[in-house]
Each structure stands twice: as C-alpha cells, then as structure tokens.
Amino acid sequence: MSEEIPSSWVCASLGDVMDVQGGSQPPKSEFVYSPQDGYVRLLQIRDFGLKPVPTYVPDDRVTKFCETDDVLIARYGASLGRIVTGMKGAYNVALAKTIFDSRLLDKRYVFYILQTSILQTPLKMISRSAQNGFARHEIAHVQLPIPPLNEQRRIVAKIEELFSELDKGIESLKTAKAQLEVYRQAVLKHAFEGKLTEAWRKKNADKLETADQLLDRIQKERESRYAEQLTEWKAAIKDWEANGKPGKKPSKPRQHKDPTPITSEDVSSFGAIPQCWKWVKLGSLVWSVKDGPHYSPKYSDTGIPFLSGGNIRPHGIDFENVKFISPELHEELSVRCKPEVGDILYTKGGTTGIARVNTYEREFNVWVHVAVLKITQSLEPFYLQNALNGPDCYAQSQRYTHGVGNQDLGLTRMVNIILPLCSMEEMAEINRRIEVIESEYQRITDELAASLQQSESLRQSILKKAFSGQLVPQDPNDEPASVLLERIKAEKDAA
C-alpha cells in the first residue's frame, strides 16, 4: 500500500495508532427504558438503526462511555464490522470504541476508512466457533493509509459532498420504485373492477356468458367431482373388504361446503363492478382446500422438496432453498394434500396472502403454512392468482390472519375471501393485459435495481479514490504524516 499512496502520506498498523476498547454493561435486570436521574443511555447496535430501543442503566454500573462524534465498531454477529457514530452515552459489550490521537487522525476520516475493505476484509476472515467477532489484537496488523491532517479534512469534505449528491440520486430511485408499485397496485385494482377491459367487454358483449351462468357451471363441476370421489371411495371400500380389511378403513370424502352468502355490507368497501360480473367467495370456486401437516416432519438430506410459505412467490416457486422429506413420507402426506399442476398454492402463514399457480411438472409437498386450492376447469387459474394477489384480496387475507407470533390465515377464514367473477373469456383478456403490465413493471424494476447497484459501486469507488490519494489534490504546505507520527511517538516515549 505504501507504494500506492502519495509521498506525504504514511502507512501505519492500526495497533500502532489506534486503540479499540470494548464496552461494558450491568445485568439486564438493571435496565430501564425511560430516562431517570443517575442513569445513562446504554448504546446498543440496534440504537443506530431504524428501530432503536432506548435503554438506560445506572451510570455508576458502567465504565465505558462515548461522545457523539466517537467512532464505534460492531463486534459480533450479523452486524460485525458495522461502523457507527452520532450518539452519546455508555456503550455495551457488542460495540468497541476507537481511541486515537486527534492530532494524527480526524474522526470523520476514521469513520469512512473503517467502512472500506481495509478493515472489513480482515474482519470477515475472522471466525468463531459460536459466532463471529474480533479481539483487538486480531486487527492490530491492519494497515491504515494516513494523509496529513488537513488533507484528511479535505478528503472528508469531498466524500460528504459527493455522497450527498449520490444520496439524492438514490432517494429519487427509491421514490420512483415506490411510485411504480403504487401504479402497479392501481392497475390491478382497475383490472378487478372491470375498468381495464371495459372497451373490450362492450365490443364482445354478445359473445360472453354472465358470471351467474359461469358460477352455475362451476357448481355442477364441483358436484360432479364429488360424485367421482364417492365412486372411487366405494371401490376402495370393496377392495379393502375383499382383502380382509387390512390396515385403516378408507375415509369417506368430505364434500366441500359453500361459504355463507355475501351481503351488501360485505362488499360495501369495494369498488363497483360491471353488471355482468358477480361478487363470489373463494370457497365457491374450489372443490378442495387443504394445507400441509401441522407439525414439523422428519427431514432428509435429499428426496422430495417440502415447501414452506417462504418458498412461494407471485412469479414462481423457490426450489433452491427448500428442505426435503423422504418419498415414503411424501406418499403418506399426499393422502391428505397432494399438490398437482394447475392447483393454486396460497400462503397462509409467514408471507401471508401470496398466490401462485403450480406450473411445475415435479413432485413436492407443502407444510402447514401453504394451502393447496383445487379449482374446476371452468376457472382461469392465473385469473385467480392475479385476483388473490390484488390489493383487495390481499387486504382481506391480512384481516383474516389471526395469532400472535406465528400468525395463520386459517382455511375456514380463507374461503371467505371475496373476489369478482367474470366470464372465462374476459378472465383470459385480463390475464393477458396484466401479463404485459407485469412484464413492463419487472423490466423497469430491474433497471432501477441495476441503478441502485451502480450507485453502491460508485460509493465504493469514491472511497477507494479517497484512501489512495486520488480524490483531492495534495498541498505541499501540509506537514507530512510521517513527520507528525514520529513526533507523536517521540512524545510518548519521552512521557
């Protein structure tokens, strides 16, 4: 590094120019959560985030304090290496304060340089058997490029000027992303109020069946499906009896019940829909609603994918981050709930209210957090997916979700979600238009994500130039850092 920095700079080991002191804290039984006389704010890593939890401890029970401009390093866990500043008080054991001679190092300079790979890379290479962390001696060898003090201040001023402009650009990108999502939700809402296909519907009015006619057809298909199940059950009973009644008696299939009728009050908060459409409850459109086992099964290293709610996404199923169960257990669980192509997978716990049509020609099974909805041939599955992912249905799914901690959208509540029903032909047209809109939405979202990534790369580029002497010009009148460092060392030796 010494060959890459200006001649007025010096490269010094962190341990030679800086001390790193871990914090202190009393037992949690002495914590209070509002200011009191004789108490001091105990700073924790979370206090430097978006959701701080102000905590106070007796000031005679802590020994390590920091000022607002002190620079601290997170020592443990997922926050390892995070550099924070801007708060005054005592600091706990998960933080370490940097201590150095202010004649040699500017605090804002230290704040920025410790965020770079100069420190972050060595920290990532440190491992612990229980959790990541570091001790002072493990980073003492880190080489810090040190410019003259005046140049450090010029570097900091330039960094903050450039970062300010960069942050404005990032904020604009985030605003654009948020506005795009608002537009997308508005389009989905219009789609399921009949506004998106209004002109198309008028043009094709003489060719379309009404929602009432379609619902009647769906009901007949559901009845026919139940009759098939009864026939299969009766045949299974005969085989079971003929073979001497081995094992458990085949269970009689239960007929899926229609939900309670919709009242005018139920739909009072929804927008108006065309006269040929109809409000229906989800339970009227399916012939079976099942979820996975209500217990944690025994997992295998390989076998059949076993999906939880987090594996279901609006645009696909995540088969990369899944657990597995044995083929034998899959067969056993499939007696109750077996996902098949064309089914709707609907999350009911965790990421509640995400619907996805199963388009995968592969065997898998689901946990309790995923419901498998089996629908009739008279219903466009992707229309149901889009409707359930729309703002009105999503709001209902959140309203029906109960529980503390592990929240769950129960099957008996899920079937009461209300959505609009139109003709099969209009469903297909709505799907086509949503697909075009979603494709454009994804394209713009990807562009915004790429721009945000470029912004982060630019931020790192600014820091790299800053700490190699390329961001601001050198001033020949500045005292070389090496001269100052030697003088400070001499003073310490004399003392």
N, C-alpha and C positions, 0 to 999 in steps of 0.2 A: 504493500500500500504506500510505503514511503516514496516509491518511485513514481506514483501517480498523483501526488499532491504537490501544490506549489512549494517553493523553497522556504517561504515564510511560515509554513505550517510545520507541525511536528506530529509524529505518530507515537502514542504512548499507551501502555497497558492500562486497562480500566482499573485494575487493582492498585496502580501507582498514583492515580489522580482522583479516585473516587472511592468512597466507602458506601456500602449498601447495608442498611440496617432494617431487620425485620421488626414488625410491630409487636404490640402486647395487648392483652385483654383479660379482664376478670371472667369468672364463670358466668354463663348466660343467666343464671338466677339473679344476677345483679343488674341486668339490662332493664332500662325503662325506655318508653317510646314517646316521651314528650320532654321538653326542656325543663330542668329543675336547677335550683341553686346548688352549687357544689358538684354538678355533673358536667361532663364534656361530651361532645358529639364523638362517637366511635365510628370512624370511617371504614366501610367495607367495600369490596369491589362493586357490588350492586348499586352503591350510592352514586357511582359515576355513570350509571346507565339511565334508561328511560323510566325505570320504576324503582326509585330509591326507597328505602325503608329507614327513616331517621331513627337512630338508636343512640342512647345516652348511657354513660357509665360514670361512677364516682371518679372524680379527677385524681384522687389520691390512690386509685387502684390501677392506673396505667402509667407507663414510663416513657412511651414513645409518642411524640407529638409532631405535627407538621403545620407549616404555614400555607396560605392559599397558593403561593407560587412554587411550592416544593414539587418535585417530580417523583412519582412513585411507580413501582413496578409490581404488577400482579405476580404472585409467586407460585400459585397452584392451579391444578385442574384445567378446565377448558379456557379459562382466562389467562393462562400462563403467558407472560410476556407483554400483556397489555400495559400501555404506558398512560398514566392518568395524572391530572393536576387540576387545580382550581378550587380546592376545598381545604378548610382549616379545621383542625381538631386533633384527636388521638387517632392512630390507625392500627388496625388489627393485624394478626399474625399472617394473614393471607396477602399482605402488602409489605413492600420494602421501600424505604426512603433512600434516595440518592443524596449523598453528602459530599461536597467538594468545595474547593477554594473559589470564591466568586471572582477573584482576580484572573483566574485561568479559564473558567468556563461560565458561559451565560446560561441561565436556567432554561430559557426557551430553546436555545441551541441543543441542550441536553434532551429536552422533551422531544424534539424532532429526530435527532440522530438515533436515539434508542428505539424508535419505531421502525428503523430500517433493518435490512438483513445483517448489518454489522453486529447487532445484538440478537436479533430474532432467530437467525440461523443457528448459532451456538445453543440457544435456549431449546430449540426444537430437537437438538441432538441429545439433550439430557433426558434420561429416563429414570423412572422409579418403579419399584415393584408394585406399590399400591396406587400412586397417582403421580403425574408429572409434577415437577417442582425444581427448585435450584437452591444451592447454597452459595454464599458469597465467593468462596474460593473457586467455584466451578466456572465463574465468568470473569475471574481476575485477569485471565490471559487475553481477553478481547481487546483488539487494537482499535483505539479511537483516534480519528484524524482531528487535530486541534488547530484551528486557524488563530491568528491574533484576535484578541477580544473584540476589538472594534469591527473586524471583519465578520465575526460570529453574529454581531448585532445586525450588520448589513444583510447577511445571509438570511437571518430570521425575518427581517422586514420584507425581503423579496419573496421568501416562501409564503408568508402570510398574505402578501399582495396577490400572488398567483393562485394560492389556494382559495382566496375569497372569490376570484373570478370563476375558478373551477367549480366551487360550491354553488354559485349562481346557476351555472350550466346544468349541474346535476339536479338542482331543485327544479329547473324547468323540465328536465327529462322525467322526473318523478311526477310532476304535475301533469304532464302530457299522458303518462301511463295511467294515472288515476282518472283523468278525463276520458280516456279511451275505454276504460272499464265501465264508467258511468254510461257512455254511449252504447256500449255492448248490452248492458242490462236494460236500457231503454228500448233497444231494438227487440230484445227477447220479450219484453213486456208487450210491445206492439204486436209482435207475432202471435201471441196467445190471447190477444183481444180482437184478432181478425183484421187489424189495420194494415198489416204488411201485405196481405193478399186481397185487399178489398177490391181493387180493379179486376184482378184475375177471377175472383169469385163471381162478380157481376157478369163477366164475359162468359163464364162457364156454368151459369146458374141452372140451365135446363138439363145439364148432364150430372148434377150432383145429388146424392141422396142426403136426407136430413140426418142430423145427429140422432134423432129418435129412432129412425129406421136402422141406423148402424148399431145403436145400443141394443135394439131388439135382436139383431143378428148375433151380436156378441153374447147375449144371454143364452140364445139357443145353442151356440157353440160350447158354452160352459156346461150346459146341461148334457150335451152330447158327450163331452169329455168325461163328466162324472159317470155317465152310463157305461162308458168304456172301462173306467176304473172298477166299477162294480162287477162287470163281466170278468175282468182279469182276477179280481179278488175271489169270486165264486170258483173259478177254475183252480186257483191256488189252494182254496179250501178242499176241493175234491182231491187234488194231488196229495195234500197233507194227510187227509183221512185215509186215502188208499195206501199210503206208505206207513201206516201205523201211528200217525200223529207224532212224528219226531219233532223235538225242539218246540219253539214258541209258535203258537197259533197265529197265522197271518192276520194282521189287523184290518178291520173293515175301513175303507177310505172314508174320510170325513168330507162332506160336501161344504165347499167354501160358501159362507153366508154373505148375503148382500149387506152392505153397511146401512145405517139408518138414513132415511130420506133427507135431502138437502132442503133447508128452509131459506126464506128470503134473507133472514138475518145472517145466515152462514156466508152469503156472498155479497153482503152489503158493502164490504170494504174493497171489493174487486171492481175493476173497470167493466163497462158494458161489453157484451159480446153480440155478434150477429144473431138474428132471429133463428136462422137455420142451425146454429150451434146449440150446445147444451152443457150446463154445468154437471159434472159427474164426480163421484168419489172414486179414488183409486181402486178400492175394493170391488167396484162394479166392472172393472176392466180386466181383472185377472182371475184365473181359476185356481191358483195356488200361491200362497205366500209362506215361505219357510225361512228360517235362519239356521246357522250352524250350531254346533254343540255349545252349551252354556257352561263349559268347563275347559280347562287347558289340556289338550290331548298330549299324548306322548309323541315327541318329535323325533324325526330321523335325520341322518346326515344327507340322505338322498331319498327320492321317492316321488310322491305326488305333491305338487305345490298346495300349500294351505294358506289361503289369503285372509288378511285382516282388513279393517276399514281403510288403513293407510295405503293399501295396495290398489285401491280402486280410484281411478282418476277420470274426469269427464272425457278425456281424449284417449283413454287406453288403460290397460291393466299393467301394473308393475310386477313382472315376474322375476325381476333381478334380485329384489330384496325380500325374499319370502322364506318361510320355514317349510319343512317337508314332513309328511306323515307316510307311514307305510301303506303299500297297496291294500293290505288286509284291512287296516283301519279306514281307509278311503271307501272301501266296499261297504263296511259296516255303517259309516256315516251317510253314505249315499242312499240308504234305505229311507231315511227321513228327508234329506235335502241333497239333490244332485244337480249342480249347475250344468246346463246344456246350451248349445248355440241358440241364440235368439232370446234367451232369458234376459231379464233386467236385473242387474246387480245394484242394490241400493244400500248405501252405508247407513247404519243406524246407531253407531257409536264411534267416538273419536272424531273423524271428519264427517260429521252427520250431514245427510242430505245430498250426497253425490250419487247420481245415477249413471249407469254405463251399460250399454247393450253388450252382452257377451258375443263376441265375433270370433272367438278363438277355438280352433279345432284341436283342443287338447284337454286332457283330464285335469281337474283341480277340484278342491273343496274349499269351503269357507268356514270362518269362525262365527261366533255369535254376533259380531258387530256388522255382519253383512247379511242382508235379506235377499233371497232369490225369488223374483216375481216371474211367474209363468203366465204368458199372455196368449190370447187367441190369435188366429190367423187374420182376423178382421181388424187388427190394430197395427199401425205402423210402429215398430219398436223404437225407432230413432225419434219419432214424434214424442213418444212417452219419455224417452231420455231427455230430450230438449225441454219438454214441459216441466219435468221434475227438477231440472237444473235451473229453470227460470226463477225470477225474483219472487213471484207469488208463492209458488210451491216450496221454495227454499225457506221463506219466512214461516210457512206453516210447519215445516219439519222442525224448525228451531223452537216453535211454540209448543209442539207436541213432545219435545225431548225433555225427559224428566231425570232426576237423580242428582246426587251430589258426588263430585269426584268423577266416577265412571258413569257419565250420562248415557242414556239409551233412548232411542226412538222405538218404542215397543211396536210389535206387529199390529196389535189391536188399535193403536193410535195411528199408525202409518196408513192403514187402509181408509182412514177418514180424510186424508188429504184431498182437497177439491181441485180439479183442473178442468179446462174446457175441452169439449169433444166436437169435432167437425167431421166432414166426410173423409174417406180414405184418400181421395184424390187431392183434397186440399191439404191433408196431412203431408202428402208427398211433396207438394209445392212449397209448403212452409219449410220442410226439411231441406229442400234444395236451396232456398234462399238463405236459410240460416247457415248452411254449409259454406256458401260463398262469403257471407259476412264473417264467419268464424275463421275462414282461411285468410281473409284480409286482416282481421284482428291479430291472428297469430303472426303474420308477416311483419306488421308494424311493431308488435310486442317484441319480436326477435330483434328488430332494428334498434329499438330503444334499449334492450338488454345489451346489445353489442356496443352501443354508445356509452352506456354506463360502465361497461368493462373497459372501454378505451379511456374513459375518464380516470378510472383507478390506475390504469397503466401510466397515464400522463402524470398522475400524482407521484407514482414511484420514480418516474423519470426525473421529475423536478427534484426529488430528494437525492437521487443518485448524483445529479449535477451539483447540487448544493454541497455535498460532502466529498466532492473530488475537486473543488475549487473552480468549477465552470459556471456557476450561477451568477456570481458578482465579480467584478474586477478586483485585483489586489491593489492595495495602497502601499507604495514603498515607504511611506512615513510611519506605517504601523510597526510597532516593536515585534520582531519575530517571536512566535510562540515558544520556540526552543529556548530563547534567552530568558523569557519570563518564567518558564518551567524550571530552568536551572537556578534562577534567583529564589524561587519559592522553595525548592529543595534545600538550597543553602541556608535559608532562614530556618527551616525545620531542623536541619542538622545542628545549627547553632543553638536553637532552643533546647 
